[in-house]
Amino acid sequence: MKRRAGHENKGDTERTQPGIDRLEVRKFAALADEWWDTSGPMAPLHAINPWRIGAIRAAACRHFGVDPEARAPLEGRSLLDVGCGAGLLCEPMARLGASVTGIDPAREVIEVARLHAAGQELPITYRAGTVEEVVRSGQRFDLVTALEVVEHSEDQAEFVRAAAACVADGGLLVLSTLARTNRAWLEAIVAAEYLLRWLPAGTHDWRRFVKASELARMVRAAGLTVQEVRSVRYEAGTGRFVDAPRPDVNYLMVAARC
């Protein structure tokens, strides 16, 4: 499965969409071979994934009136993961019963995602494409997720608008991102990128972080209703991510199309 990323023709490597920074796409495409390495550059995403899956599962079960203890609580629901990378969220959502489609502008990571899902025998549809292309197709989903994508967008309001347009009537949009606060700068950039080396230096640009109040305005402008904001923090003693009292670093927002 190993292949050298970054040497393909750029027209084959990435797709463009309003709001997405091409340099950001190339940066994550170059890490294609390392997405499933739990001790590599994507280690923080692997570590936070159990918390994110739990938060999304709880929100979806509550919204759709499903027993959260059900073995496949998302069975019969369609899910679109925007900026899916190599499938770190798509695979667990498929195991929860959802019919999953993952899209990403970088072809390299989509190829890795397809190979990994095939190895797990998971029927996930992956496309090298953009959320704008989904909007134009007219396809709509019960659940749309875009995790750690907003802060890599040049036009965040446009990105949120497009993601919201993919939500079917009665469906949910789930966004996660980082707040533009001093604490987030210290923890997500200074500590995570330079001191602890959890992430490659330059992964984040603090100027693109979004406060929860700002993201809520974008969501409402896109025609959705904010249902919930959940915050998360790293607990050094246990090595796990747990609920936090305030959305001043990482947070997740759930919104509905009523």
Secondary structure as UniProt FT lines:
FT   TURN            5..6
FT   HELIX           10..13
FT   TURN            18..19
FT   HELIX           22..29
FT   TURN            30..31
FT   HELIX           32..34
FT   TURN            35..36
FT   TURN            38..39
FT   TURN            41..42
FT   HELIX           43..64
FT   TURN            68..69
FT   TURN            73..76
FT   STRAND          78..82
FT   TURN            85..89
FT   HELIX           90..95
FT   TURN            96..97
FT   STRAND          99..104
FT   HELIX           107..119
FT   TURN            120..121
FT   STRAND          125..128
FT   HELIX           131..137
FT   STRAND          141..147
FT   HELIX           150..152
FT   HELIX           156..165
FT   STRAND          167..178
FT   HELIX           182..184
FT   HELIX           185..195
FT   TURN            201..202
FT   HELIX           206..208
FT   HELIX           212..221
FT   TURN            222..223
FT   STRAND          225..235
FT   TURN            236..239
FT   STRAND          240..244
FT   STRAND          250..256
//
